[in-house]
Amino acid sequence: MKNLLCILLLVLTACSPDVRRFVPPNAELAHMAHLIALSDPAGTLLHSDGHYLFITSVDGEQSNSDWEVRKLPNDVYLMPGTHRFRVLYQHTGLTASAHFEIDAKKGTAYYVHHHAGAYGVRFWLTEGTQDGPHVGRVLPAPE
């Protein structure tokens, strides 16, 4: 029974999102910047109908996890300062990516937005709220 409880605890821990991946283990989240990639709600009727945005790397370090069911996160916490990150957009066979640079401030939330149009996907960042001021820079795709 004790072994079964340990296995269950390990499975539940493995399924929890690891949004602390880019901050020191003892850091207070209130002193970090919170980067959130906006996607359709997980309860979309058909998974293929949803528009999804994921954070694929921060400062050159891959954000994917071997422990999570959802391999790529849609939010991470960052130390204040300048960071570069990549996002990936997915919707029924369409994928697009963008590379950003941001000067993250302590205790501030940043939202990554997307708009899929007939000729591609446009990305932008806002600070503070989803309809806050536009911030950050979209960088050219690395070669």
C-alpha positions as CSV (number, residue, x, y, z in Angstrom):
1,M,0.0,0.0,0.0
2,K,2.8,2.4,0.8
3,N,4.5,1.7,-2.5
4,L,1.2,2.4,-4.3
5,L,0.8,5.7,-2.6
6,C,4.4,6.7,-3.5
7,I,3.7,5.8,-7.2
8,L,0.4,7.8,-7.1
9,L,2.2,10.8,-5.7
10,L,4.9,10.5,-8.3
11,V,2.3,10.4,-11.1
12,L,0.4,13.4,-9.8
13,T,3.6,15.4,-9.4
14,A,4.6,14.5,-12.9
15,C,1.3,15.8,-14.3
16,S,1.5,19.2,-12.6
17,P,2.7,22.1,-14.6
18,D,6.3,23.2,-13.9
19,V,6.0,27.0,-14.4
20,R,8.9,27.6,-12.0
21,R,11.3,26.2,-14.5
22,F,13.2,29.5,-15.2
23,V,13.4,30.9,-11.6
24,P,15.6,29.8,-8.7
25,P,14.0,27.2,-6.5
26,N,13.7,29.5,-3.4
27,A,12.5,32.6,-5.3
28,E,9.2,34.2,-4.4
29,L,6.8,34.2,-7.4
30,A,5.6,37.7,-6.4
31,H,9.1,39.1,-7.3
32,M,9.2,37.4,-10.7
33,A,7.7,38.4,-14.1
34,H,4.9,36.1,-15.3
35,L,4.9,35.3,-19.1
36,I,1.5,34.0,-20.3
37,A,0.8,32.7,-23.9
38,L,-2.9,33.1,-24.5
39,S,-4.7,30.1,-26.0
40,D,-8.3,29.0,-26.4
41,P,-9.7,27.4,-23.3
42,A,-8.9,23.7,-22.8
43,G,-12.6,22.9,-22.9
44,T,-12.9,23.6,-26.6
45,L,-15.5,21.1,-28.1
46,L,-13.0,19.6,-30.6
47,H,-9.3,19.8,-29.8
48,S,-8.6,20.5,-33.4
49,D,-10.8,23.6,-33.4
50,G,-8.6,25.3,-30.7
51,H,-5.9,28.0,-31.3
52,Y,-3.0,27.1,-29.1
53,L,0.1,29.1,-28.2
54,F,3.1,27.6,-26.4
55,I,6.4,28.9,-25.0
56,T,9.1,26.7,-26.6
57,S,12.3,28.3,-25.2
58,V,13.6,31.1,-22.9
59,D,17.0,32.5,-23.3
60,G,18.0,29.6,-25.5
61,E,16.9,27.0,-23.0
62,Q,14.2,24.6,-24.2
63,S,11.0,24.8,-22.1
64,N,9.7,21.3,-22.9
65,S,9.4,18.9,-20.1
66,D,9.6,15.1,-20.0
67,W,7.5,15.1,-16.8
68,E,4.4,16.9,-18.0
69,V,1.5,15.5,-20.0
70,R,1.4,18.7,-22.0
71,K,5.0,18.9,-23.1
72,L,5.2,22.7,-23.8
73,P,4.0,25.3,-21.2
74,N,1.8,28.3,-22.0
75,D,3.2,30.2,-19.0
76,V,6.5,30.6,-17.2
77,Y,7.9,32.8,-14.4
78,L,11.1,34.8,-15.2
79,M,13.7,36.7,-13.2
80,P,13.4,40.4,-13.8
81,G,15.6,41.6,-16.7
82,T,16.0,41.2,-20.4
83,H,14.9,37.8,-21.9
84,R,14.5,36.3,-25.3
85,F,11.9,33.7,-25.9
86,R,10.2,31.8,-28.7
87,V,6.5,30.9,-29.0
88,L,4.7,28.3,-31.2
89,Y,1.2,28.7,-32.5
90,Q,-0.8,25.7,-33.6
91,H,-4.3,25.3,-35.1
92,T,-5.6,22.5,-37.3
93,G,-2.5,21.9,-39.4
94,L,-1.2,25.5,-39.3
95,T,1.9,26.3,-37.2
96,A,3.8,29.5,-36.9
97,S,6.4,30.8,-34.5
98,A,7.8,34.1,-33.3
99,H,10.9,35.2,-31.4
100,F,10.6,38.0,-28.8
101,E,12.8,40.1,-26.6
102,I,11.4,41.6,-23.4
103,D,12.6,43.7,-20.5
104,A,10.7,42.0,-17.7
105,K,9.8,43.9,-14.6
106,K,9.4,42.4,-11.1
107,G,5.8,41.4,-10.3
108,T,4.4,42.1,-13.8
109,A,2.4,39.9,-16.0
110,Y,3.1,39.8,-19.8
111,Y,0.6,38.3,-22.3
112,V,1.6,36.9,-25.7
113,H,-1.2,37.4,-28.2
114,H,-1.8,36.0,-31.6
115,H,-4.1,36.7,-34.5
116,A,-4.4,34.2,-37.4
117,G,-5.3,35.8,-40.7
118,A,-5.5,34.7,-44.3
119,Y,-1.8,35.4,-44.9
120,G,-0.2,34.3,-41.6
121,V,-0.1,34.8,-37.9
122,R,0.6,38.1,-36.2
123,F,2.1,38.1,-32.6
124,W,2.4,40.8,-30.0
125,L,3.0,41.3,-26.2
126,T,1.0,43.3,-23.7
127,E,2.0,44.3,-20.2
128,G,0.0,44.2,-17.0
129,T,-3.4,43.1,-18.5
130,Q,-4.5,41.4,-21.7
131,D,-5.5,44.8,-23.1
132,G,-2.5,46.6,-21.7
133,P,0.1,48.6,-23.6
134,H,2.2,46.8,-26.2
135,V,5.7,46.0,-25.1
136,G,8.7,44.0,-26.2
137,R,10.2,43.4,-29.6
138,V,9.5,40.8,-32.2
139,L,12.9,39.6,-33.4
140,P,13.8,38.2,-36.8
141,A,13.8,34.4,-37.1
142,P,17.3,33.0,-36.2
143,E,19.1,31.5,-39.2
